[in-house]
Amino acid sequence: MEYIEQLLDKVKEWARKLAEALLGPDVQPEPEPIPIPVRDPNRRR
């Protein structure tokens, strides 16, 4: 039984390392794009 627990611990550690490698250590939300004003020559005031 101890062998299975050790094996599960190894698999959990491997899965954690794989997730960190794929996703990065901290998953951060993507920054929101900043709207850039654009002059529209078709619109006049």
C-alpha distance matrix in Angstrom:
0.0 3.8 5.4 5.3 6.6 8.9 10.0 10.8 12.7 14.5 15.5 16.8 18.7 20.2 21.2 22.9 24.7 25.9 27.2 29.0 30.5 31.8 32.8 33.6 32.1 34.2 35.2 38.9 41.2 44.0 47.3 49.9 52.9 56.1 59.0 61.9 65.3 67.2 71.0 71.9 75.4 75.8 75.6 78.5 79.2
3.8 0.0 3.8 5.4 5.1 6.3 8.6 9.9 10.6 12.5 14.3 15.4 16.7 18.4 20.0 21.2 22.8 24.4 25.8 27.2 28.7 30.4 31.4 31.8 30.1 32.3 33.7 37.3 40.0 42.7 45.9 48.7 51.7 54.8 57.8 60.6 64.1 66.1 69.9 71.0 74.5 75.1 74.8 77.6 78.3
5.4 3.8 0.0 3.8 5.5 5.2 6.1 8.7 9.9 10.6 12.3 14.3 15.4 16.5 18.3 20.1 21.2 22.5 24.4 25.9 27.0 28.6 30.1 30.5 29.2 31.8 33.1 36.8 39.4 41.9 45.2 48.0 50.8 54.0 57.0 59.7 63.3 65.1 68.8 69.9 73.3 73.9 73.8 76.7 77.6
5.3 5.4 3.8 0.0 3.8 5.4 5.0 6.1 8.6 9.8 10.4 12.2 14.2 15.2 16.3 18.2 19.9 20.8 22.3 24.3 25.5 26.7 28.1 28.9 27.7 30.0 31.0 34.7 37.1 39.6 43.0 45.7 48.5 51.8 54.6 57.4 60.9 62.7 66.4 67.3 70.8 71.3 71.1 74.1 75.0
6.6 5.1 5.5 3.8 0.0 3.8 5.4 5.1 6.2 8.7 9.8 10.5 12.3 14.2 15.2 16.5 18.4 19.8 21.0 22.6 24.3 25.7 26.6 27.1 25.6 27.7 28.9 32.5 35.0 37.8 41.0 43.8 46.7 49.8 52.8 55.7 59.2 61.1 64.9 65.9 69.5 70.0 69.7 72.6 73.3
8.9 6.3 5.2 5.4 3.8 0.0 3.8 5.4 5.1 6.3 8.7 9.9 10.6 12.3 14.2 15.4 16.6 18.3 20.0 21.2 22.6 24.4 25.6 25.8 24.3 26.8 28.3 32.0 34.7 37.3 40.5 43.4 46.2 49.3 52.4 55.1 58.7 60.6 64.4 65.6 69.0 69.8 69.6 72.4 73.2
10.0 8.6 6.1 5.0 5.4 3.8 0.0 3.8 5.4 5.1 6.2 8.7 9.9 10.5 12.3 14.3 15.4 16.4 18.4 20.1 21.0 22.5 24.1 24.7 23.7 26.3 27.4 31.2 33.7 36.1 39.4 42.3 44.9 48.2 51.2 53.8 57.4 59.1 62.8 63.9 67.3 67.9 67.9 70.9 71.8
10.8 9.9 8.7 6.1 5.1 5.4 3.8 0.0 3.8 5.4 5.0 6.1 8.6 9.7 10.4 12.2 14.2 15.1 16.3 18.3 19.8 20.9 22.0 22.9 21.8 24.0 24.9 28.6 31.0 33.5 36.9 39.6 42.4 45.7 48.6 51.3 54.9 56.7 60.4 61.4 64.9 65.4 65.3 68.2 69.0
12.7 10.6 9.9 8.6 6.2 5.1 5.4 3.8 0.0 3.8 5.5 5.1 6.2 8.6 9.9 10.6 12.3 14.2 15.4 16.6 18.3 20.0 20.9 21.1 19.5 21.9 23.3 26.9 29.7 32.3 35.5 38.4 41.2 44.3 47.4 50.1 53.7 55.7 59.4 60.6 64.1 64.9 64.6 67.4 68.1
14.5 12.5 10.6 9.8 8.7 6.3 5.1 5.4 3.8 0.0 3.8 5.5 5.1 6.1 8.6 9.9 10.6 12.2 14.2 15.4 16.4 18.3 19.8 20.0 18.9 21.7 23.1 26.9 29.7 31.9 35.2 38.2 40.8 43.9 47.0 49.5 53.2 55.0 58.7 60.0 63.4 64.2 64.1 67.0 67.9
15.5 14.3 12.3 10.4 9.8 8.7 6.2 5.0 5.5 3.8 0.0 3.8 5.5 5.0 6.1 8.6 9.9 10.4 12.2 14.2 15.2 16.4 17.9 18.8 18.2 20.8 21.6 25.4 27.8 30.0 33.5 36.3 38.8 42.1 45.1 47.6 51.2 52.9 56.6 57.7 61.1 61.7 61.7 64.7 65.7
16.8 15.4 14.3 12.2 10.5 9.9 8.7 6.1 5.1 5.5 3.8 0.0 3.8 5.4 5.1 6.2 8.6 9.8 10.5 12.3 14.2 15.4 16.1 16.8 15.7 18.0 18.9 22.6 25.1 27.6 30.9 33.8 36.5 39.7 42.7 45.4 49.0 50.9 54.6 55.7 59.2 59.9 59.7 62.6 63.4
18.7 16.7 15.4 14.2 12.3 10.6 9.9 8.6 6.2 5.1 5.5 3.8 0.0 3.8 5.5 5.1 6.2 8.6 9.9 10.6 12.3 14.3 15.2 15.2 13.8 16.6 18.1 21.8 24.7 27.0 30.2 33.3 35.9 39.0 42.2 44.7 48.3 50.2 54.0 55.3 58.8 59.7 59.5 62.3 63.1
20.2 18.4 16.5 15.2 14.2 12.3 10.5 9.7 8.6 6.1 5.0 5.4 3.8 0.0 3.8 5.5 5.2 6.1 8.6 9.9 10.5 12.3 14.1 14.5 14.1 17.1 18.2 22.0 24.7 26.6 29.9 32.9 35.3 38.5 41.6 43.9 47.6 49.2 53.0 54.2 57.6 58.4 58.5 61.4 62.5
21.2 20.0 18.3 16.3 15.2 14.2 12.3 10.4 9.9 8.6 6.1 5.1 5.5 3.8 0.0 3.8 5.5 5.0 6.1 8.6 9.8 10.5 11.9 13.1 13.0 15.4 15.9 19.7 22.0 24.0 27.5 30.3 32.8 36.1 39.1 41.6 45.2 46.8 50.6 51.7 55.1 55.8 55.8 58.7 59.7
22.9 21.2 20.1 18.2 16.5 15.4 14.3 12.2 10.6 9.9 8.6 6.2 5.1 5.5 3.8 0.0 3.8 5.4 5.2 6.2 8.6 10.0 10.3 10.7 9.7 12.2 13.3 17.0 19.8 22.0 25.3 28.3 30.9 34.1 37.2 39.7 43.4 45.2 49.0 50.3 53.8 54.6 54.4 57.2 58.1
24.7 22.8 21.2 19.9 18.4 16.6 15.4 14.2 12.3 10.6 9.9 8.6 6.2 5.2 5.5 3.8 0.0 3.8 5.5 5.1 6.1 8.7 9.9 9.6 9.1 12.4 13.8 17.5 20.4 22.2 25.3 28.5 30.8 33.9 37.1 39.4 43.1 44.8 48.6 50.0 53.4 54.4 54.4 57.2 58.2
25.9 24.4 22.5 20.8 19.8 18.3 16.4 15.1 14.2 12.2 10.4 9.8 8.6 6.1 5.0 5.4 3.8 0.0 3.8 5.4 5.1 6.2 8.5 9.4 10.3 13.2 13.8 17.4 19.8 21.2 24.6 27.6 29.7 33.0 36.0 38.2 41.9 43.4 47.1 48.3 51.6 52.5 52.7 55.6 56.8
27.2 25.8 24.4 22.3 21.0 20.0 18.4 16.3 15.4 14.2 12.2 10.5 9.9 8.6 6.1 5.2 5.5 3.8 0.0 3.8 5.4 5.2 5.8 7.4 8.3 10.4 10.4 14.1 16.4 18.1 21.6 24.4 26.8 30.1 33.1 35.5 39.1 40.8 44.6 45.7 49.1 49.9 49.9 52.8 53.8
29.0 27.2 25.9 24.3 22.6 21.2 20.1 18.3 16.6 15.4 14.2 12.3 10.6 9.9 8.6 6.2 5.1 5.4 3.8 0.0 3.8 5.5 5.2 4.6 4.9 7.9 9.0 12.5 15.5 17.1 20.2 23.5 25.7 28.8 32.0 34.3 38.0 39.8 43.6 45.1 48.5 49.6 49.5 52.2 53.1
30.5 28.7 27.0 25.5 24.3 22.6 21.0 19.8 18.3 16.4 15.2 14.2 12.3 10.5 9.8 8.6 6.1 5.1 5.4 3.8 0.0 3.8 5.8 5.5 7.4 10.5 11.3 14.4 17.0 17.9 21.0 24.2 26.1 29.2 32.3 34.3 38.0 39.6 43.3 44.7 47.9 49.1 49.3 52.1 53.3
31.8 30.4 28.6 26.7 25.7 24.4 22.5 20.9 20.0 18.3 16.4 15.4 14.3 12.3 10.5 10.0 8.7 6.2 5.2 5.5 3.8 0.0 3.8 5.9 8.9 10.9 10.3 13.3 15.2 15.9 19.3 22.2 23.9 27.3 30.2 32.3 35.9 37.3 41.0 42.2 45.4 46.4 46.7 49.6 50.9
32.8 31.4 30.1 28.1 26.6 25.6 24.1 22.0 20.9 19.8 17.9 16.1 15.2 14.1 11.9 10.3 9.9 8.5 5.8 5.2 5.8 3.8 0.0 3.8 6.7 7.6 6.6 9.6 11.6 12.7 16.2 19.1 21.2 24.6 27.5 29.9 33.5 35.2 38.9 40.2 43.6 44.6 44.5 47.4 48.4
33.6 31.8 30.5 28.9 27.1 25.8 24.7 22.9 21.1 20.0 18.8 16.8 15.2 14.5 13.1 10.7 9.6 9.4 7.4 4.6 5.5 5.9 3.8 0.0 3.8 5.6 6.4 9.1 12.0 13.2 16.0 19.4 21.5 24.5 27.8 29.9 33.7 35.5 39.3 40.9 44.3 45.5 45.4 48.0 49.0
32.1 30.1 29.2 27.7 25.6 24.3 23.7 21.8 19.5 18.9 18.2 15.7 13.8 14.1 13.0 9.7 9.1 10.3 8.3 4.9 7.4 8.9 6.7 3.8 0.0 3.8 6.6 9.4 13.0 14.8 17.4 20.9 23.3 26.0 29.5 31.8 35.5 37.6 41.4 43.1 46.6 47.9 47.5 50.0 50.7
34.2 32.3 31.8 30.0 27.7 26.8 26.3 24.0 21.9 21.7 20.8 18.0 16.6 17.1 15.4 12.2 12.4 13.2 10.4 7.9 10.5 10.9 7.6 5.6 3.8 0.0 3.8 6.0 9.7 12.1 14.4 17.8 20.6 23.2 26.7 29.2 32.8 35.1 38.9 40.7 44.2 45.4 44.8 47.2 47.8
35.2 33.7 33.1 31.0 28.9 28.3 27.4 24.9 23.3 23.1 21.6 18.9 18.1 18.2 15.9 13.3 13.8 13.8 10.4 9.0 11.3 10.3 6.6 6.4 6.6 3.8 0.0 3.8 6.7 9.3 12.2 15.3 18.2 21.1 24.3 27.0 30.6 32.8 36.6 38.1 41.7 42.7 42.2 44.7 45.3
38.9 37.3 36.8 34.7 32.5 32.0 31.2 28.6 26.9 26.9 25.4 22.6 21.8 22.0 19.7 17.0 17.5 17.4 14.1 12.5 14.4 13.3 9.6 9.1 9.4 6.0 3.8 0.0 3.8 6.4 8.7 11.9 15.0 17.6 20.9 23.7 27.2 29.6 33.4 35.0 38.7 39.8 39.0 41.4 41.9
41.2 40.0 39.4 37.1 35.0 34.7 33.7 31.0 29.7 29.7 27.8 25.1 24.7 24.7 22.0 19.8 20.4 19.8 16.4 15.5 17.0 15.2 11.6 12.0 13.0 9.7 6.7 3.8 0.0 3.8 6.3 8.8 12.1 15.0 18.0 21.0 24.4 26.8 30.5 32.0 35.6 36.5 35.7 38.2 38.7
44.0 42.7 41.9 39.6 37.8 37.3 36.1 33.5 32.3 31.9 30.0 27.6 27.0 26.6 24.0 22.0 22.2 21.2 18.1 17.1 17.9 15.9 12.7 13.2 14.8 12.1 9.3 6.4 3.8 0.0 3.8 6.4 9.0 12.2 15.2 17.9 21.4 23.6 27.4 28.8 32.4 33.5 32.9 35.5 36.2
47.3 45.9 45.2 43.0 41.0 40.5 39.4 36.9 35.5 35.2 33.5 30.9 30.2 29.9 27.5 25.3 25.3 24.6 21.6 20.2 21.0 19.3 16.2 16.0 17.4 14.4 12.2 8.7 6.3 3.8 0.0 3.8 6.4 8.9 12.3 15.0 18.5 21.0 24.7 26.5 30.1 31.3 30.5 32.8 33.4
49.9 48.7 48.0 45.7 43.8 43.4 42.3 39.6 38.4 38.2 36.3 33.8 33.3 32.9 30.3 28.3 28.5 27.6 24.4 23.5 24.2 22.2 19.1 19.4 20.9 17.8 15.3 11.9 8.8 6.4 3.8 0.0 3.8 6.4 9.2 12.4 15.6 18.1 21.8 23.4 27.1 28.1 27.2 29.5 30.0
52.9 51.7 50.8 48.5 46.7 46.2 44.9 42.4 41.2 40.8 38.8 36.5 35.9 35.3 32.8 30.9 30.8 29.7 26.8 25.7 26.1 23.9 21.2 21.5 23.3 20.6 18.2 15.0 12.1 9.0 6.4 3.8 0.0 3.8 6.3 9.0 12.5 14.7 18.5 20.1 23.7 25.0 24.3 26.7 27.5
56.1 54.8 54.0 51.8 49.8 49.3 48.2 45.7 44.3 43.9 42.1 39.7 39.0 38.5 36.1 34.1 33.9 33.0 30.1 28.8 29.2 27.3 24.6 24.5 26.0 23.2 21.1 17.6 15.0 12.2 8.9 6.4 3.8 0.0 3.8 6.3 9.6 12.5 16.1 18.2 21.8 23.3 22.3 24.3 24.8
59.0 57.8 57.0 54.6 52.8 52.4 51.2 48.6 47.4 47.0 45.1 42.7 42.2 41.6 39.1 37.2 37.1 36.0 33.1 32.0 32.3 30.2 27.5 27.8 29.5 26.7 24.3 20.9 18.0 15.2 12.3 9.2 6.3 3.8 0.0 3.8 6.5 9.3 12.8 14.6 18.3 19.7 18.6 20.6 21.3
61.9 60.6 59.7 57.4 55.7 55.1 53.8 51.3 50.1 49.5 47.6 45.4 44.7 43.9 41.6 39.7 39.4 38.2 35.5 34.3 34.3 32.3 29.9 29.9 31.8 29.2 27.0 23.7 21.0 17.9 15.0 12.4 9.0 6.3 3.8 0.0 3.8 6.3 9.9 12.3 15.8 17.7 16.8 18.7 19.7
65.3 64.1 63.3 60.9 59.2 58.7 57.4 54.9 53.7 53.2 51.2 49.0 48.3 47.6 45.2 43.4 43.1 41.9 39.1 38.0 38.0 35.9 33.5 33.7 35.5 32.8 30.6 27.2 24.4 21.4 18.5 15.6 12.5 9.6 6.5 3.8 0.0 3.8 6.7 9.3 12.7 14.7 13.5 15.1 15.9
67.2 66.1 65.1 62.7 61.1 60.6 59.1 56.7 55.7 55.0 52.9 50.9 50.2 49.2 46.8 45.2 44.8 43.4 40.8 39.8 39.6 37.3 35.2 35.5 37.6 35.1 32.8 29.6 26.8 23.6 21.0 18.1 14.7 12.5 9.3 6.3 3.8 0.0 3.8 6.2 9.5 11.7 11.2 13.2 14.9
71.0 69.9 68.8 66.4 64.9 64.4 62.8 60.4 59.4 58.7 56.6 54.6 54.0 53.0 50.6 49.0 48.6 47.1 44.6 43.6 43.3 41.0 38.9 39.3 41.4 38.9 36.6 33.4 30.5 27.4 24.7 21.8 18.5 16.1 12.8 9.9 6.7 3.8 0.0 3.8 6.2 9.0 8.5 10.0 12.0
71.9 71.0 69.9 67.3 65.9 65.6 63.9 61.4 60.6 60.0 57.7 55.7 55.3 54.2 51.7 50.3 50.0 48.3 45.7 45.1 44.7 42.2 40.2 40.9 43.1 40.7 38.1 35.0 32.0 28.8 26.5 23.4 20.1 18.2 14.6 12.3 9.3 6.2 3.8 0.0 3.8 5.5 5.7 8.2 10.9
75.4 74.5 73.3 70.8 69.5 69.0 67.3 64.9 64.1 63.4 61.1 59.2 58.8 57.6 55.1 53.8 53.4 51.6 49.1 48.5 47.9 45.4 43.6 44.3 46.6 44.2 41.7 38.7 35.6 32.4 30.1 27.1 23.7 21.8 18.3 15.8 12.7 9.5 6.2 3.8 0.0 3.8 5.5 7.1 10.6
75.8 75.1 73.9 71.3 70.0 69.8 67.9 65.4 64.9 64.2 61.7 59.9 59.7 58.4 55.8 54.6 54.4 52.5 49.9 49.6 49.1 46.4 44.6 45.5 47.9 45.4 42.7 39.8 36.5 33.5 31.3 28.1 25.0 23.3 19.7 17.7 14.7 11.7 9.0 5.5 3.8 0.0 3.8 6.5 10.1
75.6 74.8 73.8 71.1 69.7 69.6 67.9 65.3 64.6 64.1 61.7 59.7 59.5 58.5 55.8 54.4 54.4 52.7 49.9 49.5 49.3 46.7 44.5 45.4 47.5 44.8 42.2 39.0 35.7 32.9 30.5 27.2 24.3 22.3 18.6 16.8 13.5 11.2 8.5 5.7 5.5 3.8 0.0 3.8 6.8
78.5 77.6 76.7 74.1 72.6 72.4 70.9 68.2 67.4 67.0 64.7 62.6 62.3 61.4 58.7 57.2 57.2 55.6 52.8 52.2 52.1 49.6 47.4 48.0 50.0 47.2 44.7 41.4 38.2 35.5 32.8 29.5 26.7 24.3 20.6 18.7 15.1 13.2 10.0 8.2 7.1 6.5 3.8 0.0 3.8
79.2 78.3 77.6 75.0 73.3 73.2 71.8 69.0 68.1 67.9 65.7 63.4 63.1 62.5 59.7 58.1 58.2 56.8 53.8 53.1 53.3 50.9 48.4 49.0 50.7 47.8 45.3 41.9 38.7 36.2 33.4 30.0 27.5 24.8 21.3 19.7 15.9 14.9 12.0 10.9 10.6 10.1 6.8 3.8 0.0
